[in-house]
C-alpha cells in the first residue's frame, strides 16, 4: 500500500521572540511580516507538515483563527477545504472576544 506524502502548510510566525503568533498562508495579518536581516530582529516563515512543529520551535505560540481548520482537522483536510474540495465546516463556538494585539512591535519596514 502506498502512503501519500504529507501535506505541507506555509506558516508565518510574527514576533517569535516576544509573543509568537502563527498565521496561515491566506491570512490578512501576513502584511506585518518582517524578514530577519543581519543584526536585526525579524519574523519566521516556513512550511510544516504538522502544527506541533511550530509549537516545538516557538513554545507558547498562539494560533490565529485563520489556522482553525488546520488545528481541528489537520493540514491535509484544511488544504482540501481551502481548495474547495471539501465543504467548509461550521465555525467554532465563540468563548469570548480577544482584544486586538496592536501594531507590530518591530515597527514597519
N, C-alpha and C positions, 0 to 999 in steps of 0.2 A: 504494500500500500504506500503510495506517495504521500508525503506530508507537504502541504502548501507552505511556501516561505512565509515567515512572519510579516505582517503588515507593519509599516513604519508610519510615524506621525511626527511632523515637524513641530517643535515646541520652542517658544521664546520664553525665557525666564528674565523678568525685569527685576532690577535691584537685588541681584543674587546674594550680595554680602550684607545688605541691610534688612530687607524684608522680602524674600523671594516670592514672586507670584508668577505662576506658569500660565501662558496663554497659547491658544491653538492657532493653526495656520490662517484662519479667516477672521480672527478677532480684530476689532477696530482699535484695540489698545496697542497693536504692533507698531503703530506710528511713533510710539515713545522709545522704541528700541535704539540704543546707542552702542555701536560695536566697540569692543575694547581697543584701545590704542596703547602703544608703548608708554609706560609711566602714567597711565590714566585708567580710572575705573571704567567699567563697561558692563553690559548685559551679556547673557549667554543665549545661544540658539544652537539647535541641533536636532537630529532625528532620533527617536527612541522607538523601541518595539514594545515597551511596557512602561506605564507611568511610574512604576516603582523605581525605575532607573533615575527618574527626576527626583523622587523622594530620597534616594540614597545619596545623590550628588548634592542636593540642597535640603538639608534637614530643616523641618519647619515650613517647607514650601506650602503656599496656598494655591489651590487650583481655581482659576477664574471660571465663571459659569459657562464660558464657551467650550470648556472641556468636559461638561457634564455627561454627554453621551459616551465619551471615552472612559470616564470614571465608572459609569454604571454598566456599560455593555462591553467594554474592551475596545481596543483600537481598530480591529478588523471590522466590527459591526458599525462603529462610529464613522469609519470611512465610507461604508456602504450607505449609511443614512445620508451623509453629506453628498454623495454622488447620486442620490435619488433612487438607489437600488432597493432600499427598504423604507417602509413608512416611518415618518417621524414619530417617536413616542411622545406621550404626554409629558409636560414639564413636571419637575419635582415640586412637592408642596413647599410653599414659602414659609419659613420658620421665623423670619424677622428680616427687616431690611438692613443691609450693610451700608455704612456711610462710604461715600467715595474716598479714595485714598489720597486724592490731591495730585499735584504735578509730580513729575519725575525728579527724584532727589539729586540726580547728577546734572540737571539742567538740560537745556535743549541745545543741540549742535547746530 
